[in-house]
Amino acid sequence: MADAADRNPTLALGELRGLLAAFAWANQKCDHACTFSVEELPDGGNVHESLVRYFGDTASEVTAVEVGNWHAVVCDALQRWLFLFRDLVKPKAVCALTDSRSQREMVGTVLDAFILGLQPLEVWRVEIVERGFYECAWDDFAVRGSSGLYMLHLGVSD
């Protein structure tokens, strides 16, 4: 992949979406499916209003708490979500996807695309009270970047 300095934000956002889609596909199992995505949030006066419009009838309550050390928090979430499938790999199999050093490198690649593509200025952890089914488990982050407001969604459903 090109050095981060050689990429523009639009291409990095496309790369981020592609990487998330590939990891979601790699984490599919017979009884569940992952959704890893970045979407633009609808226009709103502030992040809360944009999130309420985004979730619509899916949520009866939406809260967004600003994340101070967003780099570490998003990195931890990516590390946790991108490698859900590691339990399917044969024990002691030598594979980049099961090697912790390789995993850190892959998370770093995704995080670099996140930073260059979204150019985060503020990041919020998003919590909702579901009205119906949303996902079995998830981590959602609203991101105000230099060119807009985005939702990073990492989730799994059965």
N, C-alpha and C positions, 0 to 999 in steps of 0.2 A: 504494500500500500504506500501511497505517496506520503511524504512527510507532511505533518499538520500545517506547516507554514506554506506549503504548496497548494493547499486545498482551499476552496472558497466555501462559505457557509451553506450555500444551497446544495452543493455537492456533498458536504459533510452531513447535512440533514438527510439526504437520500441514502447515504451510506449507513447512517444510524438506523433508519427505518429498515433497510435491507438486513443489517446485522440482527436487529431485534426479531424480524420475521424468521430468519434462519435459525436462531436459537429457540424460538417458539416451536418451530417445526421439529427440531432435534429433541425437544422435551415432550413430544406427544407420546402417550402411552395408550393402551387399549381402553382404559376407562376414564381418561381425562385429556383435556386439551388446554394448552397455554395460549394466552394472548399477551404479547409484548408489543406495545405500540407507542408512537408519539403522534398526537393529533393537535391541530390548532384548536384553541378554545374559541367559542363565539365571542364577538365583541360585547363588552359590558363596561360599566363605569369603573368597576374594580374587580379583583380576582374572585371575590365571593359571588358577585352577580354573574360573572362569566361561568363559574362552576355550577351555579343553580340552573342556568340556561342549558349547560352541557348535559347535566344529569336529568333534567326534566322530571318526568313522573317516576323515574327509577329510584329517586331518593326523597325521603321525607325531611331529611336534615343534611346539610353539607357544612363542614367546617374545614378551614384551612389554617394551619399553624406554620408560621415561618420557621424555616430550618436555618439555624445559624451556620453550622459547619456542613453545608449541603454537599460539598465534595465527598466527605467521608460517609455521609448518610446514603447518598445515591450509590456510591461505590459498594457499600455493604449490601444494599438491596440488589444490585446487579449480581454480586458474587453469590448471593443466596438463590436468586431466581434463575440465572442463566445455566446453572448446572444441576437442575433437579434430577436429570436422567442418570447421574453418576451411579445410582444404585442398580442400574441395569447392566453395567459393564462388568465383565467377569472379574472376580477377585484377582488382584495383583496383575491385571492386564496393563501392559505398558502402552499408554495412549495419552496424547496431549490433552484430551478432554478430562482425564482423571488426574493429571499431574497438577499439583497446587501452583507451581511456578508458572506453568502454561496457562492455567486458569486466570491468574493475576494479570498475565500479559494480555489475554483476551478481554478481560474486564477493562483493562487500561485502554485498549483499542476502542471499545464501545464508549467508554467515558470520554476519550479524546473527541470522538465524533459528536457526542452529546455537547461537549463544551464548544467546539467549533461551530456545530450546526445550529445550536440554540443560543449561544452566547449568553448564558444565564447571568441575570442581574439580581434576581430574587428567586428563591425556591420555597415552596410550601408543601408540607405533607398534608394530603387530603384524606379526610375521613367522611364516611357517609352512613346514614341510617337508611337501610334499604326498605323500599316499599314492596318489592318483589325480589326476584332472584337477580343478583348482579354477578357475583363470582363466588366460588367456594372460599378462596383466599386471594388477597391482592395487596399491592402497595401502589398507591397513586401519588404522583407529585405534580403540582402545578408549577410551571416555570415561566417567569417573565424574562424573556430574552430581548436582545436589542431590536429584534424585528417583530415581536408579537408575544402572545401568551399561548403556552402549550401545556398539554397533559402527557406525562410519561406514565403509562399504565403497564404494570407487571402483574399478571393474574393467571389463575387456573380454575377451570370448571370441570365438573364430571358430567 
